[in-house]
């Protein structure tokens, strides 16, 4: 007898399930809706490691207190083009959702607007934030911080989080350009997934607790991840740390509690810049889209964002193919 390992579920059904599970775990309805939308969007785009499997981390964090599910972000406006949010130990997504329309309007008025948030749980798929800006015709740049997992340049101990950076731009006729990458050679969730499967990891991804390279993901989680490109990637991690934690007043990675253990929020920071290209040049989306098409057609360039867009369209038509175990774990949180 063949036991199915996946189950087909529509994005709407998945979102409703996640909302109900998050509320049962202690989230307010607005917070539950914010994290559910982001997780389902990541799943639909094929980012399984930060999709519904990662949503279980949110549920566990809500139950343990790492996320204050009832926190109401405190939004302030110290300048017309600057929006600040104190997440109050809650999710990273709710404050952004609350400020989103004002952020877009400010960018359209001033050309550039900044959203900076402190004291939140980790952000999951960072491309989700800038992708939403690109859907509104804006160019977006985002950076986020978290607990120390990554060795810096010259170090063998973790001093930064994976410190991802994301960028998105609207392209006429070709959808969106969306770049979302960690400063580490791979994301922490990929190391953890390899450990759960009993797989090895490639050399160059991590160091063990002894400071030496390892292909054992369990040892990697006790040691430190490595930056992509050596010191260049580590420098990007430092840049992200300053943008996300420094400007917002959030915990430095060294001082941030774990996002998987304990009852304290990691107090992560989030930096999002929104730029309106219409105030800089005419026909940005058309000109840039044509250039990207030329690079793709004539030179074989891989265009970040297109694969995700195709996966999203497929999910909308056929539904999501989700691990049975993942859905079982989410449903187990329901009353």
C-alpha positions, 0 to 999 in steps of 0.5 A: 500500500502506497502512503501519500507523502503530499496532499493537495490543498488550495492556497485559500484553504492553506491560508485559512488553516494557518490562520486558525492554527495561529489563533489557536496558538495565541495569535491575534487575528491580524497577526495570524493573517499576516504570517499566514499570507507570507507563509502561503505565498512562500509555499506557492512560489516553491520556497518550501523551507520558508513556507508552511514547514517554517510556519510551524516555527511560528506556531511553536514560537507563539506557544512558547512566548518567542512571539507575543501573538497579541502585540500591537506594533507601535507605528511612528512617523519621525519624518514624512519619508520615515516610518518606524515600527516597534513590533513589541515582541510580535511578528515581523509582518504585522507592523509592515502590513499596518504601514504598507499603504503609508510607505507606498504613498510616501515613496510616491510623494518623496521618491524614497521612503524607509520602513524600519522595525525593531523588536520582532520575530524573524521575517521568513522569506524576505523577498515577500516584503520587496515583492509587494512593493514591486507589485505597486510599481516601486523598487524595493530593498530589504535587510533583516537580522536575527540570532547569531548563526554565521561566522564573520570575516576572520572569525570561527564563531557565529557573530551574525544571523544569516542576514539576508538581503532582498531586492525587487523591481517591476518589469513591464511584460516580464513580471517582477525581478526579485532577488532574495539571498542570505549572506550565508552560503545557505539558509539555516533552515536548509541545514536544519532540514538536512539534519532532519533527513539525515543527509550531509551538507556540502563543504563550505557551508559550515564549521563545526563547534571546533571551528573546522569545516564540517559536512555534518548538519548536526555539527553545523548547527552547533558551530557556525554557518559560513558566508558565501564568497568568503569575506565578501559575503561576510561584509554584506552580512555586516552591512545588513546588520547595520541597516537592520539592527543598527538603524532600528535599535534592534538586538545585535545578532550576538545579543539576540535570543534563539528563534527556535528555543526559549521564551524570549523574542529574538528582537530582530530588525527589519529595514525596507526601502521603497523607491518610486522609479517614476520620479527618477526616469521615464519608462523604468519598467519598460526599459528595464524589462526589455534589458532583462529580456535581452540578457535572458534571450541573448546571453542565457541569464537566469532571471531571479523571480521568474521561476517563483512567478511560474510556481505561483501561477501553477499553485493558483491553478492546481493547488499546493502539493504540501507534505502530509507531515507538515499539514499534520503538524499544523492541524495538530495545533487546532483546538 
